[in-house]
């Protein structure tokens, strides 16, 4: 029961039942002084905050106040901090004041002294957001349970200022590729480009250098090409905390989305799965009303979407193109990380498209490798399939190879393969047994993984480990399930998707034929020609 309720009941009982002060105090278990206060006033008197005395600080309060007043006209970066005030008190006056006591006093007196001296008060102006004009962008940290490991990731947020419609994407890094891919994803989901300004921090993917005491920025060349391609104008906030209010909408959006949809720590197998779930969360946000607004986010966005600029006809290539050379270990170095490629490209220069989540390697126009992008400095990703031709010539290197260790960890080299290898070495010796295993591993390039494992088990059941027998049994397993056993061409690297049957280049001749009008002429009559077939041909004399 609150004090206000006790006052109300005391006054009611005194008026209705005529109880005395002593009886009221006994009924409610309070002191008679409180009963008299309740009868005198319907609301309790506010409690006076206790005045804490600090005898060790009191002699120096006037000195501290003078220093804080002098700070009002001093350069901003040469004003007293609590640590500096503490040091001066000890050095100049021999004071011994507890640091926490001094800190509390300075934090209380600094704004009071500024107000006493008439220093200007920092205020904020409500911004007028036009529909379809402005947007805000920011990155925020988020932790994700990724395949059983709690990993630090980054939440990209693109928010339209008028409607509050926001698009999100989680990536492993906040580098330039993730920054550009987040924009492409957001603009594609929104279906257009803001006509006004898009406000940013001074992020390193966009800004190379901040011009001192100016709104001008030296932009990254790729970022400059990107926003010129989409036709929007970037606006860069003031550095540090002073500029946070200039894009306060997205600053609050990142925290709101993290608290409401990413708490507790989300669990997912891949970031693609988690990003698909984010799309569901964003659709649920359309029904929310921000603050005291009458319309919901979705209702305002319907009006705003019609005013956005249309997307350009071509999508900007967000990947960074690099041209490393393949070393003698059949590896390339990309951003301090190393990735394997097929061994036949050792010594060649390849073209790499570095994206936020993937590293795609091309030799000419052919894709030869695709890896998940690594984020830790010095990390390596090796595919066992890339080294099979080398292992046919050097079978002894397989047992202690890094590629085999990674294949075991990711589950591509299974216990069935181990059993085949052990049986082959037992019958043929270490060298020939390893070669037999490598020949079987080569079958993975054009046979389904599950079918090949079935073929290995079938061959081992009859004491065989020849790759021809295993391939035959794998094809039988595929045919028994009613599908083709072949998945890719013989030279297709492991882990790549099957090539599409559709032609990659459109024939100009077929394009022109498709545009010709239909032929309405009747079909030719061939009756006269059929009569010639029945005429017997005389043999020459």
C-alpha positions as CSV (number, residue, x, y, z in Angstrom):
1,X,0.0,0.0,0.0
2,X,1.5,3.3,-1.0
3,X,1.7,6.4,1.2
4,X,-0.9,8.2,-0.9
5,X,-3.4,5.3,-0.4
6,X,-2.8,5.4,3.4
7,X,-3.5,9.1,3.5
8,X,-6.7,8.6,1.5
9,X,-8.0,5.9,3.8
10,X,-7.1,7.8,7.0
11,X,-9.0,10.8,5.8
12,X,-12.0,8.7,4.7
13,X,-12.2,6.8,8.1
14,X,-11.9,10.1,10.0
15,X,-14.7,11.6,8.1
16,X,-17.1,8.6,7.9
17,X,-16.5,6.8,11.2
18,X,-15.1,9.7,13.3
19,X,-12.1,7.7,14.6
20,X,-9.6,9.5,16.8
21,X,-6.0,10.0,15.9
22,X,-4.9,7.3,18.3
23,X,-7.5,4.8,16.8
24,X,-6.5,5.6,13.3
25,X,-2.8,5.1,14.1
26,X,-3.6,1.8,15.8
27,X,-5.8,0.6,12.8
28,X,-3.2,1.3,10.1
29,X,-0.1,0.6,12.2
30,X,1.5,4.0,11.7
31,X,2.7,6.8,14.0
32,X,0.3,9.5,15.2
33,X,2.5,12.1,13.5
34,X,1.7,10.5,10.1
35,X,-2.0,10.5,11.0
36,X,-1.9,14.3,11.7
37,X,0.0,14.9,8.4
38,X,-2.7,12.9,6.5
39,X,-5.5,14.9,8.1
40,X,-3.8,18.2,7.3
41,X,-3.0,17.4,3.6
42,X,-4.3,14.8,1.2
43,X,-0.9,14.4,-0.5
44,X,2.3,13.5,1.4
45,X,5.1,16.1,1.6
46,X,8.0,15.4,-0.8
47,X,11.0,14.0,0.9
48,X,14.0,16.3,1.1
49,X,17.1,14.7,-0.4
50,X,19.7,14.2,2.2
51,X,22.6,16.7,2.0
52,X,25.8,14.7,2.0
53,X,28.7,16.5,3.5
54,X,32.2,16.0,2.2
55,X,34.6,17.6,4.7
56,X,37.7,16.7,2.7
57,X,36.4,18.4,-0.4
58,X,34.7,21.4,1.0
59,X,37.8,23.6,1.4
60,X,38.5,23.2,-2.3
61,X,35.1,23.6,-3.9
62,X,35.6,27.3,-4.7
63,X,38.9,26.5,-6.4
64,X,37.3,23.7,-8.5
65,X,34.5,26.0,-9.5
66,X,37.0,28.7,-10.7
67,X,38.8,26.1,-12.8
68,X,35.5,25.0,-14.4
69,X,34.5,28.6,-15.2
70,X,37.9,29.1,-16.9
71,X,37.1,26.0,-19.0
72,X,34.2,27.8,-20.6
73,X,36.5,30.0,-22.6
74,X,39.4,27.5,-23.0
75,X,40.0,25.5,-26.2
76,X,37.8,22.5,-26.3
77,X,40.6,19.9,-26.2
78,X,42.4,21.7,-23.3
79,X,39.8,21.7,-20.7
80,X,40.0,20.1,-17.3
81,X,39.1,16.4,-16.9
82,X,38.4,14.9,-13.4
83,X,41.8,13.3,-13.5
84,X,43.5,16.6,-14.3
85,X,41.6,18.3,-11.5
86,X,42.6,15.6,-9.1
87,X,46.3,15.9,-10.1
88,X,46.3,19.7,-9.7
89,X,44.7,19.5,-6.2
90,X,47.4,17.1,-5.1
91,X,50.3,18.9,-6.7
92,X,49.4,22.6,-6.0
93,X,47.3,22.4,-2.8
94,X,48.4,19.1,-1.3
95,X,44.8,17.9,-1.1
96,X,43.8,14.3,-0.6
97,X,40.2,14.0,-1.9
98,X,38.7,10.6,-2.9
99,X,38.4,10.3,-6.6
100,X,34.8,9.2,-6.6
101,X,33.8,12.2,-4.5
102,X,35.6,14.5,-6.8
103,X,34.0,12.9,-9.9
104,X,30.5,13.2,-8.5
105,X,31.0,16.9,-7.6
106,X,32.5,17.8,-11.0
107,X,29.7,16.0,-13.0
108,X,27.1,18.0,-10.9
109,X,28.8,21.4,-11.0
110,X,29.9,21.6,-14.6
111,X,26.4,22.0,-16.2
112,X,25.4,24.3,-13.3
113,X,28.3,26.6,-13.8
114,X,27.7,26.7,-17.6
115,X,24.1,27.7,-16.9
116,X,25.1,30.3,-14.4
117,X,27.5,31.9,-16.8
118,X,25.0,32.0,-19.6
119,X,26.7,29.5,-21.9
120,X,24.6,28.5,-24.9
121,X,22.5,25.3,-24.4
122,X,22.8,22.7,-27.1
123,X,19.4,22.1,-28.6
124,X,18.0,19.9,-31.4
125,X,15.7,20.7,-34.3
126,X,13.0,18.4,-35.6
127,X,13.8,17.4,-39.1
128,X,11.2,17.5,-41.9
129,X,11.4,14.2,-43.9
130,X,9.9,14.3,-47.3
131,X,8.4,11.0,-48.7
132,X,10.9,9.2,-50.9
133,X,13.7,11.6,-50.3
134,X,16.0,10.7,-47.4
135,X,17.4,7.6,-45.9
136,X,20.0,6.5,-43.2
137,X,22.6,3.7,-43.1
138,X,24.5,2.2,-40.3
139,X,26.3,-1.0,-39.1
140,X,25.8,-2.6,-35.7
141,X,27.5,-5.5,-33.9
142,X,25.5,-8.6,-33.3
143,X,26.4,-12.1,-32.0
144,X,25.1,-15.2,-33.8
145,X,25.4,-18.9,-32.9
146,X,26.7,-19.9,-36.3
147,X,26.8,-23.7,-36.7
148,X,27.4,-24.2,-33.0
149,X,29.9,-21.4,-32.5
150,X,29.0,-18.0,-31.1
151,X,30.4,-15.6,-33.7
152,X,30.6,-11.8,-33.9
153,X,28.8,-10.6,-37.0
154,X,27.6,-7.2,-38.3
155,X,24.0,-6.0,-38.9
156,X,23.6,-3.6,-41.9
157,X,20.6,-1.4,-41.7
158,X,19.1,0.8,-44.4
159,X,16.2,3.0,-43.2
160,X,13.9,5.3,-45.1
161,X,13.5,8.5,-43.0
162,X,9.9,9.3,-43.8
163,X,8.1,5.9,-43.3
164,X,10.7,4.2,-41.1
165,X,10.8,1.2,-43.5
166,X,14.1,-0.6,-42.8
167,X,15.9,-3.4,-44.5
168,X,18.6,-5.4,-42.7
169,X,21.3,-7.9,-43.6
170,X,23.8,-9.8,-41.4
171,X,27.3,-10.3,-42.7
172,X,30.6,-11.7,-41.3
173,X,32.4,-8.4,-41.9
174,X,31.7,-4.7,-42.3
175,X,34.1,-4.2,-45.1
176,X,33.4,-2.5,-48.4
177,X,32.0,-5.6,-50.1
178,X,29.5,-6.2,-47.3
179,X,28.7,-2.4,-47.4
180,X,28.0,-2.4,-51.1
181,X,26.1,-5.7,-51.1
182,X,23.9,-4.4,-48.3
183,X,23.0,-1.4,-50.4
184,X,22.1,-3.5,-53.4
185,X,20.0,-5.8,-51.3
186,X,18.2,-2.9,-49.6
187,X,17.5,-1.0,-52.8
188,X,16.2,-4.2,-54.4
189,X,13.8,-4.9,-51.6
190,X,12.6,-1.3,-51.5
191,X,12.2,-1.3,-55.3
192,X,13.7,2.1,-55.8
193,X,16.3,4.7,-54.8
194,X,15.8,7.7,-52.5
195,X,15.8,11.0,-54.4
196,X,17.4,13.1,-51.6
197,X,20.3,12.4,-49.3
198,X,21.4,9.1,-47.7
199,X,23.1,9.9,-44.3
200,X,26.2,8.0,-43.2
201,X,28.9,7.9,-40.5
202,X,32.4,8.4,-41.8
203,X,32.7,4.6,-42.5
204,X,36.1,3.4,-43.9
205,X,34.3,1.5,-46.8
206,X,33.0,4.9,-48.1
207,X,35.4,7.6,-46.7
208,X,39.1,7.6,-47.2
209,X,39.8,10.9,-45.4
210,X,37.8,13.4,-43.5
211,X,38.7,17.0,-44.5
212,X,39.5,18.9,-41.2
213,X,36.7,21.3,-40.1
214,X,34.6,20.6,-43.2
215,X,31.7,18.6,-44.5
216,X,33.9,17.5,-47.4
217,X,35.1,14.0,-47.6
218,X,37.6,12.1,-49.8
219,X,35.6,9.1,-50.9
220,X,36.7,5.6,-51.9
221,X,36.8,5.3,-55.7
222,X,34.5,2.2,-55.7
223,X,32.1,3.9,-53.4
224,X,32.0,7.0,-55.5
225,X,31.3,4.9,-58.6
226,X,28.6,3.0,-56.7
227,X,26.5,6.0,-55.6
228,X,26.9,7.6,-59.0
229,X,25.6,4.4,-60.6
230,X,22.4,4.4,-58.4
231,X,22.1,8.2,-58.5
232,X,21.7,9.1,-54.8
233,X,23.7,11.7,-52.8
234,X,25.6,10.7,-49.7
235,X,25.6,13.0,-46.7
236,X,28.3,12.4,-44.0
237,X,27.7,13.2,-40.4
238,X,30.0,15.0,-38.0
239,X,32.7,12.6,-36.7
240,X,32.3,11.1,-33.2
241,X,29.3,11.3,-30.9
242,X,28.4,14.9,-32.0
243,X,27.2,13.5,-35.4
244,X,25.2,10.6,-34.0
245,X,22.0,12.7,-33.8
246,X,22.2,13.5,-37.5
247,X,21.1,10.0,-38.3
248,X,19.4,9.1,-35.0
249,X,16.6,7.1,-36.8
250,X,18.9,4.3,-37.9
251,X,21.0,4.5,-34.7
252,X,17.8,3.6,-32.8
253,X,16.7,1.1,-35.5
254,X,19.8,-1.0,-35.1
255,X,19.3,-1.3,-31.3
256,X,15.5,-1.8,-31.6
257,X,15.9,-4.6,-34.2
258,X,18.7,-6.3,-32.2
259,X,16.6,-6.3,-28.9
260,X,13.3,-7.4,-30.5
261,X,14.4,-9.9,-33.1
262,X,18.0,-11.0,-32.3
263,X,17.5,-11.6,-28.6
264,X,18.3,-14.3,-27.4
265,X,21.3,-15.0,-29.6
266,X,19.9,-16.5,-32.8
267,X,21.0,-20.0,-33.8
268,X,21.5,-20.8,-37.5
269,X,23.5,-23.1,-39.8
270,X,24.4,-20.4,-42.3
271,X,23.9,-16.6,-42.5
272,X,21.8,-17.1,-45.6
273,X,19.2,-18.9,-43.5
274,X,19.3,-16.1,-40.9
275,X,18.9,-13.4,-43.5
276,X,15.9,-15.2,-44.9
277,X,14.4,-15.0,-41.4
278,X,15.1,-11.3,-41.2
279,X,12.9,-10.8,-44.2
280,X,10.0,-12.3,-42.2
281,X,10.8,-9.9,-39.3
282,X,10.8,-6.9,-41.6
283,X,7.4,-7.8,-43.0
284,X,6.0,-8.0,-39.4
285,X,7.4,-4.5,-38.7
286,X,5.1,-3.1,-41.4
287,X,2.2,-3.2,-38.9
288,X,4.1,-1.2,-36.2
289,X,3.4,2.5,-35.5
290,X,6.4,4.6,-34.6
291,X,5.8,6.9,-31.6
292,X,2.6,8.8,-31.9
293,X,2.1,8.4,-35.6
294,X,-1.4,7.7,-36.9
295,X,-0.3,5.4,-39.8
296,X,1.8,2.3,-39.6
297,X,5.2,1.8,-41.3
298,X,3.7,-0.2,-44.1
299,X,1.0,2.4,-44.8
300,X,3.5,5.2,-45.0
301,X,5.8,3.1,-47.2
302,X,3.0,2.5,-49.7
303,X,2.9,6.3,-50.2
304,X,6.6,6.6,-50.2
305,X,7.4,3.7,-52.6
306,X,5.7,5.5,-55.5
307,X,8.1,8.5,-55.1
308,X,11.4,6.6,-55.2
309,X,13.6,6.7,-58.2
310,X,13.6,3.6,-60.4
311,X,16.5,1.2,-60.1
312,X,19.1,1.3,-62.9
313,X,18.9,-1.3,-65.6
314,X,22.2,-3.0,-64.6
315,X,23.3,-4.2,-61.2
316,X,26.6,-2.8,-59.9
317,X,29.3,-5.4,-59.5
318,X,30.0,-5.2,-55.8
319,X,32.8,-7.8,-55.7
320,X,36.4,-6.6,-55.7
321,X,38.3,-8.0,-58.7
322,X,41.9,-9.2,-57.9
323,X,44.4,-11.1,-60.1
324,X,46.7,-13.1,-57.8
325,X,49.1,-15.8,-59.1
326,X,48.7,-19.4,-58.0
327,X,51.7,-20.6,-56.0
328,X,53.4,-24.0,-56.0
329,X,51.0,-25.2,-53.3
330,X,48.0,-24.5,-55.6
331,X,46.9,-21.7,-53.4
332,X,46.2,-18.0,-53.9
333,X,46.4,-15.2,-51.3
334,X,43.4,-12.9,-51.0
335,X,43.2,-10.3,-48.2
336,X,45.7,-12.1,-45.9
337,X,43.9,-15.4,-46.3
338,X,44.8,-18.4,-48.6
339,X,42.5,-20.5,-50.8
340,X,43.2,-23.6,-52.9
341,X,42.5,-23.9,-56.6
342,X,42.9,-26.9,-58.9
343,X,46.6,-27.9,-59.1
344,X,46.7,-27.6,-62.9
345,X,46.7,-23.8,-62.5
346,X,49.9,-23.7,-60.6
347,X,52.0,-20.8,-61.9
348,X,49.0,-19.2,-63.7
349,X,47.4,-15.8,-62.9
350,X,43.7,-16.1,-62.1
351,X,40.9,-13.6,-61.6
352,X,39.2,-13.5,-58.2
353,X,35.9,-11.8,-57.4
354,X,35.9,-11.1,-53.7
355,X,32.4,-10.8,-52.2
356,X,31.2,-10.3,-48.7
357,X,30.6,-14.0,-48.1
358,X,32.3,-15.8,-51.0
359,X,35.6,-15.9,-53.0
360,X,35.0,-16.9,-56.6
361,X,38.0,-17.8,-58.8
362,X,38.0,-17.7,-62.6
363,X,40.5,-18.8,-65.2
364,X,39.5,-16.9,-68.3
365,X,35.7,-17.1,-68.4
366,X,35.6,-20.4,-66.5
367,X,34.9,-20.6,-62.8
368,X,37.4,-23.0,-61.3
369,X,36.8,-22.6,-57.5
370,X,34.4,-21.1,-55.1
371,X,35.1,-20.8,-51.3
372,X,33.3,-19.3,-48.3
373,X,35.2,-16.2,-47.4
374,X,37.5,-16.4,-44.4
375,X,37.7,-13.5,-42.0
376,X,40.7,-14.3,-39.7
377,X,44.2,-13.2,-40.7
378,X,46.3,-16.1,-42.0
379,X,43.4,-18.6,-42.3
380,X,43.5,-21.2,-45.0
381,X,40.8,-23.1,-46.9
382,X,41.8,-26.2,-48.9
383,X,39.7,-28.6,-51.0
384,X,41.0,-32.1,-51.2
385,X,39.6,-32.4,-54.8
386,X,42.0,-29.7,-56.0
387,X,45.1,-31.9,-55.2
388,X,44.0,-35.3,-56.5
389,X,46.1,-35.2,-59.7
390,X,49.2,-34.4,-57.6
391,X,48.4,-37.1,-55.1
392,X,48.3,-39.7,-57.9
393,X,52.0,-38.9,-58.4
394,X,52.8,-38.3,-54.7
395,X,50.5,-40.7,-52.8
396,X,52.6,-40.5,-49.7
397,X,51.7,-36.9,-49.1
398,X,48.0,-37.6,-48.5
399,X,48.2,-38.9,-45.0
400,X,49.7,-35.8,-43.5
401,X,48.1,-33.2,-45.8
402,X,46.1,-30.2,-44.6
403,X,43.6,-30.7,-47.3
404,X,42.7,-34.2,-45.9
405,X,42.4,-32.8,-42.4
406,X,40.0,-30.1,-43.5
407,X,38.0,-32.7,-45.5
408,X,37.6,-34.8,-42.4
409,X,36.5,-31.8,-40.4
410,X,33.8,-30.7,-42.9
411,X,32.5,-34.3,-43.4
412,X,33.4,-34.8,-47.1
413,X,36.0,-37.5,-46.2
414,X,33.8,-39.9,-44.3
415,X,34.3,-43.1,-42.3
416,X,33.4,-45.0,-45.5
417,X,36.4,-43.5,-47.3
418,X,38.5,-44.4,-44.3
419,X,37.4,-48.0,-44.4
420,X,38.1,-48.2,-48.2
421,X,41.6,-46.7,-47.7
422,X,42.4,-49.1,-44.9
423,X,41.3,-52.1,-47.0
424,X,43.2,-50.9,-50.0
425,X,46.4,-50.4,-48.1
426,X,46.1,-53.8,-46.4
427,X,45.8,-55.5,-49.8
428,X,48.0,-53.4,-52.1
429,X,50.4,-51.7,-49.7
430,X,50.5,-48.0,-48.7
431,X,51.4,-46.5,-52.1
432,X,49.1,-48.5,-54.4
433,X,46.3,-48.5,-51.8
434,X,46.5,-44.7,-51.6
435,X,46.4,-44.4,-55.4
436,X,43.3,-46.7,-55.4
437,X,41.7,-44.3,-52.9
438,X,42.6,-41.2,-55.0
439,X,41.0,-42.8,-58.1
440,X,37.8,-43.3,-56.2
441,X,37.9,-39.7,-54.9
442,X,38.1,-38.5,-58.5
443,X,34.7,-40.2,-59.1
444,X,33.2,-37.6,-56.8
445,X,33.5,-35.0,-59.6
446,X,30.7,-36.6,-61.7
447,X,28.9,-39.0,-59.4
448,X,26.5,-38.1,-56.5
449,X,28.2,-38.3,-53.1
450,X,25.6,-40.5,-51.6
451,X,25.6,-42.9,-54.6
452,X,29.4,-43.2,-54.4
453,X,29.3,-44.0,-50.7
454,X,26.7,-46.8,-51.5
455,X,29.0,-48.1,-54.2
456,X,32.0,-48.1,-51.8
457,X,30.1,-50.1,-49.2
458,X,28.8,-52.5,-51.9
459,X,32.4,-53.1,-53.2
460,X,33.8,-53.6,-49.7
461,X,31.2,-56.2,-48.9
462,X,32.6,-58.4,-51.7
463,X,36.2,-57.6,-50.9
464,X,36.8,-55.2,-53.8
465,X,38.2,-51.7,-53.8
466,X,38.7,-51.0,-57.5
467,X,37.3,-47.7,-58.8
468,X,35.7,-49.4,-61.8
469,X,33.6,-51.7,-59.5
470,X,32.7,-48.8,-57.2
471,X,31.6,-46.6,-60.1
472,X,29.4,-49.4,-61.5
473,X,27.8,-50.0,-58.1
474,X,27.3,-46.2,-57.7
475,X,25.5,-46.1,-61.0
476,X,23.3,-49.0,-60.0
477,X,22.3,-47.2,-56.8
478,X,21.4,-44.1,-58.8
479,X,19.3,-46.1,-61.4
480,X,17.5,-47.9,-58.6
481,X,16.4,-44.6,-57.2
482,X,15.2,-43.5,-60.7
483,X,17.6,-40.7,-61.5
484,X,20.8,-40.1,-63.5
485,X,24.0,-40.8,-61.7
486,X,26.0,-38.0,-63.4
487,X,26.0,-34.6,-61.8
488,X,28.7,-32.6,-63.5
489,X,31.4,-32.9,-66.2
490,X,34.5,-34.9,-65.5
491,X,36.6,-31.8,-64.9
492,X,34.1,-30.0,-62.7
493,X,35.8,-29.1,-59.4
494,X,34.3,-30.5,-56.2
495,X,31.7,-28.5,-54.4
496,X,30.6,-26.4,-57.5
497,X,26.9,-26.5,-58.6
498,X,26.1,-28.3,-61.9
499,X,26.4,-26.1,-65.0
500,X,23.1,-24.8,-66.4
501,X,21.8,-26.4,-69.6
502,X,20.7,-23.0,-70.8
503,X,23.2,-21.2,-73.2
504,X,25.1,-18.4,-71.6
505,X,25.3,-16.4,-74.9
506,X,22.1,-15.6,-77.0
507,X,22.5,-16.2,-80.7
508,X,21.9,-13.0,-82.7
509,X,20.5,-15.1,-85.6
510,X,17.9,-16.8,-83.3
511,X,17.1,-13.4,-81.7
512,X,16.3,-11.9,-85.1
513,X,14.3,-15.0,-86.2
514,X,12.2,-14.7,-83.0
515,X,11.3,-11.2,-84.0
516,X,10.1,-12.1,-87.6
517,X,6.3,-12.2,-88.2
518,X,4.6,-15.6,-88.5
519,X,4.4,-17.3,-91.9
520,X,0.8,-17.5,-93.0
521,X,1.5,-19.1,-96.4
522,X,-0.1,-22.6,-97.1
523,X,2.1,-25.6,-97.1
524,X,3.4,-26.8,-100.5
525,X,1.6,-29.7,-102.3
526,X,3.9,-32.6,-102.9
527,X,1.5,-34.9,-104.9
528,X,3.3,-34.4,-108.2
529,X,6.6,-35.2,-106.6
530,X,5.2,-38.4,-105.1
531,X,4.3,-39.6,-108.6
532,X,7.9,-39.4,-109.6
533,X,8.7,-41.9,-106.9
534,X,6.5,-44.5,-108.6
535,X,8.0,-44.1,-112.1
536,X,10.3,-47.1,-112.8
537,X,13.7,-46.1,-114.0
538,X,14.9,-48.0,-117.1
539,X,18.4,-49.4,-117.0
540,X,20.7,-48.1,-119.8
541,X,21.3,-50.7,-122.5
